[in-house]
Amino acid sequence: MNQPLCPVECLNFDADDFLTKHSTFMLTLVGSISAALGVVFSYCLKSRCSKINIGCISCDRTPPNEDVTIISNTENNNNDNI
């Protein structure tokens, strides 16, 4: 009776086998996490707030001046009409 010394030896865990069986789940999980991070970072870029706190991430920044954005869009529209 050769019993294993450790219960972990009974599992015979093989990482390649796990990825082969659960590749669709892992792809979905990684894609979902990436999409969620993309939404959070997009929110931070579009926000006009000077201080942003999302969970454990915080940011103090100077938001871009709204007048500068309007002027640059007006200049681009004038160049398109020429």
N, C-alpha and C positions, 0 to 999 in steps of 0.2 A: 504494500500500500504506500505508494509515493504520493503523499498529499503535498500540495504547494505550501510553502512557508508563509506566504503573504496572499491575502485575498485578491490583490491586484493582478497577480500572476494568472488567476483564473479567467480574467477578462480577455486576454489576448487582443488588446486594443491595437489596431493598425490604422494609422492616419490616412493612408492611401485608400483603404477600404471605406472609411468614413466619408471622404470627399467623393468617392465614386457613387456611394449610395445617396448622399445628400447634396449633390452639386447644385440642384435647382433651388433648394432652400437657401444654401449659402449665397448664391448669386442674388436671390431676392432680398436677403438680409443686407448684404453689402450695398445693393442698389437703393434700398429704402433708407439706410443710414446716410448714404451720400446725398440723396435727395433732401433729407431733412436738414443736413448741414448746409446745403446750397440755399434752402429757403431762409434759414437763419442769417447767413452771411448776406444774402440779397436784401433782407430786411434792414440789416445794419448799414448797408451802402446807401439805400434809398431814404433812410430816416433823416429827419431834420433835427433830431435831438442831439444835444451836446454830450449827454451822459447816457449810456446804454448799459443796462444790466439784464442779462439773460442767463438764468441759472448760475453757473460758476464762472461765466464769461462776463467781464465788464470792460467798458471802453469809454474813455474821456477823449473827445475830439472836438474840433471846430468844424461845423458843417459848412459846406460851400455856400457862398452868397447867392441868393436867388436871382438878383439883378444880373450877375455875370452870366448865368445860364440863359436868361432871356435875350441878352445882347448877342451872345454867340449864336443862338438860334436865328435871330433876325438877320445877322450877317450871312449865315449860310443860305437863308431863303432869298436874300438879294442876289447872291452869286448864282443861284439856280435860274433866275429869271433872265440873266444876261445872255 
